[in-house]
Amino acid sequence: MKNVKKILAVALIFSIAFTGCSGVRTEKEKTLSKEEAMTELNTLLKKVDVDEVDNPTIDIYSEDTKEADALADIDTFPLVLRGNGNIDIEIAAPSELCGDAPDDWLINVAQKFNKGGNTIDGKSVSVSIRKISSGEVVTYVNADAYKPDVYIPSNYALGMMIEASGVGIEKIEDRIAGNTAGLLLRKDVNQEVQEKYGEVTVANVLTAANDGVLTFAYTNPYTSATGLNILTAMLASFDPSDPLSSKASKALLDYQKKAPPVAYTTGVLRESARKGVVNAMVMEEQAYINTPELRDYVYTPAGIRHDHPVYVFEWTSDEKKQAAKMFTEFCKSADNQKTATEKGFNRHDEYKDQDSGLTGTQYISAQKVWKENKTGGKPIIAVFVTDVSGSMDGEPLNALKDSLVKSSIYIGQEHYVGLVSYASSVTINLPIDQFDATQQAKFSGETKALTASGGTATYDAILVAVDMIEKKMEEVPDAKPLIFVLTDGVQNEGYSLNRITGIIGGLQIPVYSIAYNYSDTGELEKLSGINEAATIKAGSDDIVNQLRNLFNVNM
């Protein structure tokens, strides 16, 4: 049974009614030491209405979730161009080729192609383009959840990974838009690395990072082609003879112990650089060229080239293979290559691959090595803070519950997890414990049992989560704390953001926020920005993918 503290709730309602307040408590914002933050936390918690589930529900009927079940529908990745030919090929391509201008080269080329009257045996030919990261295509194709006609990844490692999983895939072109990935160092840091270590290489940057000369960050190697490229270059620098050796794995573990968290997206990297949190990072050259705010950084190519090879699959019909080759040749025309250069591609053509010699199977193994070592050998203590206010009722909450349960398969059993829900008051649904099979069954059971009603006391719930984490860290002092907040609206009851900012900053707990079905994320971005976490926008259709990738990075 839940111990409902009705008297305090009624008193709060009367207080609001007779004072004409909105329910938002007095704002206060200042930098606090850890001791001050704990004192403030204990003081504020006295005015928070908290229930606790005495006997968490165990989901004894849950079936093992397969990876394909934990993937959102492919249509969550947008078709940015739709063709209408008798023969239409769907191309899966990354954002640097088919995003917003100036990252729209492939869209522009395809639009011209679609207007060009191209035919095969009298049938009109057209192109459709789906914007999806190179790594996500590997995940979806290998899970038999998506079958594009054509795949244009950032680099060839992704094609090798699909082939290694037993999918029939054929490369029909090595390059349609030349690019490189590499290291981006702030100018003064770049000069210091050259003076102290010589050439700017992955190995020297890692040495400089370990020596405290710079702070280096990279992106998720499960979704980011650049992240995977530089990760394998890192492993190769640790052990050139065998990048997957125990020596390389231990060196990665040692590095991750003091490295910043892997960035959720390249956008997060750019923001961290703007704030001065990192001064060295990974990036594709085309993205660097088109990011004016990074002009005080120096770019150095590294790893394998990102020349956007073109692939077709065993399920691509002969007609569509012919259409794919026709479109590929169109992409390679002088006019279209001139446009590619104007869009930031085709630089550093003299750069040769620094290939670590990995096979497709070994690239997949490299991802697993990273996942095992990304937290630096430290367990995570995480609390999920879930909005169950009235606006979540119905499909929003159902989709969130289903996604949270499915994506929890990506949380390692070595970590510690708790669950808090909130509306006008706060409920501890699941106290923090190690995420073994029993805790996972309780997490699933309590998540599925969530119901929606009431207001939105977001920051009261975060205070409760902070308290839970601090108490658990007394038992597991070497752990890394994390809070994940899933909400569909702005706080309208309880403490305000400014009232808890000092506590979050003083205790240095990163708070990742998932803005669910709403776009006004300014306050959530401030919350997550306190300790350099990320704010992610998600809808009912793609929440499972957002959570999956977030857990892959952090858990």
C-alpha positions in Angstrom: 0.0 0.0 0.0 1.1 3.5 -0.6 1.5 5.8 2.4 -0.3 8.9 1.1 0.4 12.0 3.0 -2.9 13.7 2.5 -2.6 16.3 5.3 0.4 17.9 3.8 -1.1 18.0 0.4 -4.3 19.6 1.7 -2.3 22.2 3.6 -0.4 23.0 0.5 -3.6 23.5 -1.5 -5.0 25.8 1.2 -1.8 27.8 1.3 -1.9 28.3 -2.4 -5.6 29.2 -2.4 -5.4 31.8 0.4 -2.1 33.5 -0.7 -3.0 33.6 -4.4 0.4 32.0 -5.3 0.9 29.8 -8.4 2.4 26.9 -6.4 5.9 27.9 -7.3 8.1 28.4 -4.2 10.5 31.2 -3.7 13.4 31.2 -6.2 17.0 31.0 -5.1 20.0 30.5 -7.2 23.6 30.4 -6.1 26.7 28.2 -6.2 26.9 25.8 -3.3 29.6 23.6 -1.9 28.7 19.9 -1.5 28.1 20.4 2.2 25.9 23.5 1.6 24.0 21.6 -1.1 23.3 18.7 1.3 22.1 21.1 3.9 19.8 22.9 1.4 18.6 19.5 0.1 17.5 18.3 3.5 15.8 21.6 4.2 13.8 21.7 0.9 12.8 18.0 1.2 10.9 18.8 4.4 8.3 20.6 2.2 8.0 17.9 -0.5 5.1 15.4 -0.3 6.6 11.9 -0.9 4.9 8.6 -1.0 6.6 5.2 -1.4 5.4 1.9 -2.8 5.8 -0.6 0.0 5.9 -3.7 -2.3 7.0 -2.9 -5.8 5.1 -4.9 -8.5 7.2 -7.6 -10.1 6.5 -8.2 -13.8 6.5 -12.0 -13.8 4.8 -12.2 -17.2 7.3 -10.1 -19.1 9.0 -11.8 -22.1 12.6 -11.3 -23.1 12.8 -8.2 -25.3 14.6 -8.7 -28.6 16.5 -5.9 -30.1 14.0 -5.5 -33.0 11.3 -5.0 -30.4 13.3 -2.1 -28.9 13.4 -0.2 -32.2 10.9 2.5 -33.2 9.2 2.3 -36.5 11.5 3.3 -39.3 9.2 6.1 -40.2 10.5 8.0 -37.1 13.4 8.7 -39.4 12.0 11.2 -42.0 11.8 10.7 -45.7 13.2 14.1 -46.7 12.5 13.5 -50.3 9.9 11.4 -52.0 10.2 10.2 -55.6 7.3 9.3 -57.7 8.8 7.3 -60.6 7.7 3.9 -61.8 11.0 2.7 -60.4 11.8 4.5 -57.1 14.8 3.7 -55.0 14.8 4.5 -51.3 18.3 5.7 -50.1 19.3 5.6 -46.5 21.7 8.5 -45.9 23.2 10.4 -43.0 22.5 14.0 -42.0 25.6 15.5 -43.5 24.2 14.6 -46.9 20.5 15.2 -46.4 20.0 17.6 -43.5 19.2 21.3 -43.5 21.3 23.6 -45.7 24.2 23.5 -46.1 24.0 19.8 -45.3 21.6 19.2 -48.2 23.8 18.2 -51.1 22.2 14.8 -51.7 18.7 16.3 -51.6 19.6 18.9 -54.2 21.2 16.3 -56.5 18.3 13.9 -56.1 15.8 16.7 -56.9 17.6 17.5 -60.1 17.8 13.8 -60.9 14.0 13.3 -60.3 13.3 16.2 -62.8 15.7 14.9 -65.4 13.3 12.4 -67.1 15.5 9.4 -66.4 14.1 6.0 -67.6 14.9 2.3 -67.6 13.2 0.3 -70.3 10.6 3.1 -70.7 9.9 3.3 -67.0 10.5 6.6 -65.1 13.2 6.5 -62.4 13.3 8.5 -59.2 14.9 8.7 -55.8 13.6 8.9 -52.3 15.9 9.7 -49.4 15.5 8.8 -45.7 17.6 10.7 -43.2 19.1 8.3 -40.7 22.5 8.0 -39.1 25.0 5.5 -40.6 25.1 3.5 -37.3 21.3 3.4 -37.0 21.1 1.8 -40.4 23.4 -1.0 -39.2 21.2 -1.5 -36.1 18.0 -1.6 -38.1 19.2 -3.7 -41.0 21.0 -6.3 -38.8 17.8 -6.6 -36.7 15.8 -7.2 -39.9 13.7 -4.1 -39.1 14.5 -2.0 -42.2 15.3 -2.8 -45.9 16.3 0.2 -47.9 17.2 -0.2 -51.5 20.4 1.8 -51.3 22.7 2.7 -48.4 25.1 5.6 -48.4 27.0 5.5 -45.1 29.7 8.0 -44.0 32.4 5.4 -44.3 33.0 1.8 -45.5 33.3 0.3 -41.9 29.5 0.4 -41.6 29.0 -1.6 -44.8 31.5 -4.1 -43.5 29.6 -4.5 -40.3 26.3 -5.3 -42.2 28.1 -7.8 -44.3 29.6 -9.4 -41.2 26.2 -9.9 -39.8 25.2 -12.2 -42.7 23.3 -9.7 -44.8 23.9 -9.7 -48.5 25.4 -6.3 -49.4 27.3 -5.1 -52.4 29.4 -1.9 -52.8 28.8 -0.3 -56.2 30.8 2.9 -55.6 33.7 3.9 -53.3 33.0 7.6 -53.2 30.3 10.1 -54.1 31.2 13.0 -51.7 34.8 13.0 -50.4 35.2 13.7 -46.7 37.3 12.9 -43.7 36.8 12.6 -40.0 39.3 13.8 -37.5 40.5 15.7 -34.5 39.4 19.3 -33.7 41.6 21.1 -31.2 41.4 24.7 -30.0 44.2 26.7 -31.6 46.2 27.2 -28.4 45.8 23.6 -27.4 46.7 22.4 -30.9 49.9 24.4 -30.6 50.7 23.1 -27.2 50.2 19.5 -28.3 52.6 20.1 -31.2 55.2 21.6 -28.9 55.1 18.9 -26.3 54.2 15.8 -28.3 55.0 16.5 -31.9 52.4 15.7 -34.6 48.7 15.9 -33.8 47.6 12.3 -33.9 45.0 10.2 -32.0 47.8 8.7 -29.9 49.3 12.1 -29.0 45.9 13.6 -28.2 45.2 10.7 -25.8 48.5 11.1 -24.2 47.9 14.9 -23.8 44.5 14.1 -22.3 45.9 11.7 -19.8 48.5 14.3 -18.9 45.8 16.9 -18.3 46.9 19.1 -21.2 43.4 18.9 -22.9 39.9 17.6 -22.5 38.9 15.3 -25.3 35.4 14.2 -26.2 33.9 11.9 -28.8 30.5 10.8 -30.0 28.5 7.6 -29.5 30.1 4.9 -31.7 26.8 3.0 -32.0 25.2 5.8 -34.0 28.0 8.1 -35.1 30.3 7.0 -37.9 32.8 9.5 -36.7 32.6 8.2 -33.1 33.2 4.6 -34.3 36.0 5.7 -36.6 37.9 7.5 -33.9 37.2 4.9 -31.3 38.9 2.2 -33.4 41.8 4.6 -34.0 42.0 5.0 -30.2 42.1 1.3 -29.7 44.7 1.0 -32.5 46.9 3.6 -30.8 46.7 1.6 -27.5 47.9 -1.5 -29.2 48.8 -1.2 -32.9 49.3 -5.0 -33.3 45.9 -5.9 -32.0 43.3 -3.1 -31.3 41.0 -5.6 -29.6 43.6 -7.0 -27.2 43.3 -6.9 -23.4 46.0 -4.3 -23.4 44.0 -2.0 -25.6 40.8 -2.7 -23.6 42.6 -1.9 -20.3 44.1 1.3 -21.8 40.6 2.4 -22.9 39.2 1.6 -19.4 42.0 3.7 -17.8 41.3 6.6 -20.2 37.6 6.5 -19.6 38.1 6.8 -15.8 38.9 10.5 -16.2 37.4 11.3 -19.6 34.2 13.3 -20.0 31.1 11.3 -20.9 30.7 10.3 -24.5 28.6 13.0 -26.3 25.1 12.1 -27.2 25.3 14.1 -30.5 27.7 16.3 -32.4 25.5 19.2 -31.4 26.3 18.4 -27.7 30.0 18.5 -28.5 29.7 21.9 -30.2 27.9 23.3 -27.2 30.5 21.9 -24.8 33.2 23.5 -26.8 31.3 26.8 -26.8 31.1 26.7 -23.0 34.8 25.7 -22.7 34.0 22.3 -21.1 36.1 20.5 -23.8 38.8 21.9 -26.0 39.4 18.8 -28.2 36.8 16.7 -30.0 36.0 14.6 -33.0 34.2 15.9 -36.0 33.8 15.4 -39.8 35.6 18.0 -41.8 32.5 19.1 -43.8 30.7 19.8 -40.5 33.7 21.8 -39.2 33.8 23.9 -42.4 30.1 24.7 -42.0 30.3 25.6 -38.3 31.6 29.2 -38.1 31.6 29.2 -34.3 34.5 26.7 -34.4 36.8 28.9 -36.4 39.2 29.1 -33.4 39.8 25.3 -33.7 42.3 23.5 -35.9 41.2 20.4 -37.8 43.4 17.3 -38.4 42.2 14.2 -40.4 42.4 10.9 -38.6 41.3 7.3 -39.0 39.6 6.1 -42.2 38.2 8.4 -44.9 34.5 9.3 -45.0 33.9 9.3 -48.7 30.3 8.1 -48.6 30.4 4.8 -50.5 27.2 3.4 -52.1 25.7 0.0 -51.4 22.8 -2.1 -52.6 21.4 -5.2 -50.9 20.4 -8.8 -51.7 16.8 -7.6 -51.7 17.4 -4.7 -54.1 15.8 -5.7 -57.4 17.8 -5.7 -60.6 15.8 -2.7 -61.9 16.6 -0.8 -58.7 20.2 -1.8 -58.8 20.4 -0.4 -62.3 18.6 2.8 -61.1 21.1 3.0 -58.2 24.0 2.9 -60.5 22.4 5.5 -62.8 21.9 7.9 -59.8 25.5 7.2 -58.6 26.9 8.3 -61.9 24.7 11.4 -61.8 26.2 12.2 -58.3 29.7 11.9 -59.7 29.1 14.4 -62.6 31.3 17.5 -62.7 28.5 19.9 -61.9 27.3 17.9 -58.9 30.9 17.4 -57.6 31.4 21.2 -57.9 28.3 21.7 -55.7 29.6 19.1 -53.2 32.8 21.1 -52.9 30.9 24.2 -52.3 28.9 22.4 -49.5 32.2 21.5 -47.7 33.1 18.1 -49.2 36.0 17.0 -51.3 38.7 18.5 -49.1 42.0 16.8 -48.1 41.9 14.5 -51.1 45.5 13.7 -50.5 44.7 12.2 -47.1 45.1 8.4 -47.0 43.4 6.0 -44.7 45.0 5.3 -41.3 43.3 1.9 -41.4 43.5 -0.2 -38.3 42.9 -3.3 -40.4 39.7 -4.3 -38.6 37.2 -6.6 -40.3 33.4 -6.0 -40.0 33.2 -8.5 -37.2 36.0 -6.7 -35.4 34.3 -3.3 -35.8 31.3 -4.8 -34.0 33.6 -6.2 -31.3 35.1 -2.7 -30.9 31.7 -1.3 -30.1 31.3 -4.0 -27.4 34.8 -3.2 -26.0 33.7 0.4 -25.7 30.4 -0.5 -24.0 32.2 -2.6 -21.4 34.6 0.2 -20.6 32.8 3.5 -21.3 32.1 4.2 -17.6 35.7 3.7 -16.6 34.9 0.6 -14.6 32.6 2.5 -12.3 28.9 1.5 -11.8 26.2 4.0 -12.5 23.6 4.9 -9.9 20.7 6.2 -11.8 17.1 7.3 -11.0 14.5 7.6 -13.6 12.1 10.5 -12.8 8.9 10.1 -14.8 6.2 12.7 -15.3 2.7 11.2 -14.7 0.7 14.5 -14.6 -2.7 14.6 -16.2 -1.4 15.7 -19.6 0.4 12.4 -19.9 -2.9 10.4 -19.7 -3.6 7.9 -22.5 -1.4 7.3 -25.5 1.6 9.5 -24.3 2.0 7.6 -21.0 1.4 4.2 -22.7 4.0 4.9 -25.3 6.5 6.1 -22.7 5.9 3.1 -20.4 6.3 0.6 -23.3 9.5 2.4 -24.5 11.1 2.6 -21.1 10.5 -1.1 -20.5 11.9 -2.1 -23.9 14.9 0.1 -23.8 15.9 -1.0 -20.3 17.5 -4.1 -21.9 20.4 -1.7 -22.7 21.1 -1.1 -19.0 23.9 -3.3 -17.7 23.3 -5.5 -14.6 26.3 -3.9 -12.9 24.5 -0.6 -12.5 22.0 0.6 -9.8 18.6 1.8 -10.8 15.6 3.4 -9.1 12.3 4.8 -10.3 10.4 7.9 -9.2 7.1 9.2 -10.6 5.5 12.6 -10.0 2.4 14.7 -10.6 1.4 17.1 -7.9 3.2 14.9 -5.4 6.1 12.5 -5.7 6.2 8.7 -5.4 9.2 6.5 -5.0 8.1 3.5 -7.1 11.3 1.6 -6.8 14.2 2.2 -4.4 17.6 2.1 -5.9 19.1 -1.4 -6.2 21.5 -3.3 -8.5 19.8 -3.9 -11.8 19.8 -7.7 -11.7 16.9 -9.8 -13.1 14.8 -9.1 -10.0 15.3 -5.4 -10.0 14.6 -5.3 -13.7 11.3 -7.2 -13.2 10.4 -4.7 -10.5 11.3 -1.8 -12.8 9.2 -3.2 -15.5 6.3 -3.9 -13.2 6.2 -0.5 -11.6 6.7 1.3 -15.0 3.7 -0.6 -16.4 1.6 0.3 -13.4 2.1 4.1 -13.7 -1.1 6.1 -14.1 -1.6 9.8 -14.9 -3.4 12.7 -13.1 -2.6 16.0 -11.4 0.0 18.8 -11.8 3.7 18.9 -12.6 6.0 19.1 -9.6 9.2 18.3 -11.6 11.8 19.8 -9.4 10.3 18.3 -6.2 10.7 14.9 -7.8 14.3 15.7 -8.8 15.1 16.6 -5.2 13.8 13.2 -4.1 15.9 11.5 -6.8 19.0 13.4 -5.6 18.4 12.3 -2.0 18.0 8.7 -3.1 21.3 8.9 -5.1 23.3 10.5 -2.3 22.2 7.9 0.2 23.0 5.1 -2.2 26.5 6.6 -2.8 27.3 6.1 0.8 27.1 2.4 0.1 28.7 2.6 -3.4 31.0 5.6 -3.1 32.9 4.9 -6.4 29.8 5.1 -8.5 28.8 7.7 -11.0 25.4 9.4 -10.4 22.8 10.1 -13.1 19.2 11.3 -13.3 17.0 10.9 -16.3 13.9 13.1 -16.3 11.0 12.3 -18.7 8.4 15.1 -18.9 5.8 16.4 -21.3 5.5 19.9 -19.9 6.8 22.8 -17.8 6.7 22.6 -14.0 3.7 24.2 -12.5 3.7 23.0 -8.9 6.4 22.8 -6.1 9.9 24.2 -6.3 11.1 26.1 -9.3 14.3 25.4 -11.2 16.2 28.3 -9.8 15.4 27.0 -6.3 17.3 23.7 -6.9 20.0 24.8 -9.2 22.6 25.3 -6.5 21.9 21.8 -5.1 22.3 20.1 -8.5 25.5 22.1 -9.2 26.9 21.5 -5.7 26.4 17.8 -5.8 27.5 17.5 -9.5 24.8 15.1 -10.6 24.2 15.2 -14.3 20.5 15.4 -15.2 19.5 14.2 -18.7 16.1 15.5 -19.7 13.8 14.0 -22.3 11.3 16.6 -23.5 8.4 14.3 -24.4 5.9 15.6 -27.0 6.7 19.3 -26.5 9.2 21.8 -27.9 9.6 24.5 -25.3 12.7 23.0 -23.8 14.5 26.2 -22.6 14.1 25.3 -18.9 15.1 21.7 -19.4 18.2 22.8 -21.3 19.1 25.0 -18.3 18.6 22.0 -16.0 20.7 19.6 -18.1 23.3 22.3 -18.7 24.1 22.6 -15.0 26.4 19.6 -15.2 26.9 19.3 -18.9 24.2 16.7 -19.7 21.9 16.7 -22.7 18.3 17.6 -23.4 16.6 15.4 -26.0 13.3 16.0 -27.8 11.2 12.9 -28.3 7.7 12.0 -29.4 5.5 9.0 -28.9 6.8 7.5 -32.1 10.6 7.8 -31.4 10.9 7.8 -27.6 12.2 4.2 -27.6 15.0 5.1 -30.0 16.0 8.2 -27.9 16.1 6.1 -24.7 18.0 3.3 -26.4 20.7 5.6 -27.6 20.8 7.5 -24.3 21.3 4.3 -22.4 23.9 3.1 -24.8 25.9 6.2 -24.1 25.4 6.3 -20.4 24.5 2.9 -19.0 
